[in-house]
Amino acid sequence: MSTDSLESAVFRETNTVFDLNSFDEDKLAIIKLMDQAQTEVNIFSHVLCPKIFDTDIVIRACENFCLKNHRTKINILIKDSRPITRISHRLLGLSHKLSSSIFFKKLNPTVSMREDDFVCFDRSAYFKLPNNEHYAGNCNFADADYTAHLLSFFKDAWERSEPDVEFRSAIL
């Protein structure tokens, strides 16, 4: 049993799988990972769960990440854009404000679908919701091998997908 805690986890050092059992723990994990990531965050999600990704604390972490330097970027690949544009998701609004740092694409229907949602931080760490409709998830601050596995799917799907006009035309 590991004595490492999520609060004190260090990017690229703490190689522990943390089990997350609430939306609050999910948000804490994303914020801690986002704060320590350096260049790139890749998000694969069905609908960008509002209880995680449309909260003040996560939006602030995303904005702070993008403002670290001119090379930072967040790529967001979404299965269904309608829920995001319909509720005026704050991450979509932030992408309009930081258009050179945050990019949205809608998943190409020819890409085989996954049940999970995940976020890759640089090439080193990940956050994952095994079931995209439930808050129970996990993360690891230093698992380059598993992060590479997730990134392989993400990069292939990203290349095969296109920006969705819904993301650009949403009135926020």
Secondary structure, 3 states (H helix, E strand, C coil): CCCCCHHHCCCCCCCCCEEECCHHHHHHHHHHHHHHCCCEEEEEECCCCHHHHCCHHHHHHHHHHHCCCCCCEEEEEECCCHHHHHCCCHHHHHHHHCCCCEEEEECCCCCCCCCCEEEEECCCEEEEECCCCCCCEEEECCCHHHHHHHHHHHHHHHHHCECCHHHHHCCC
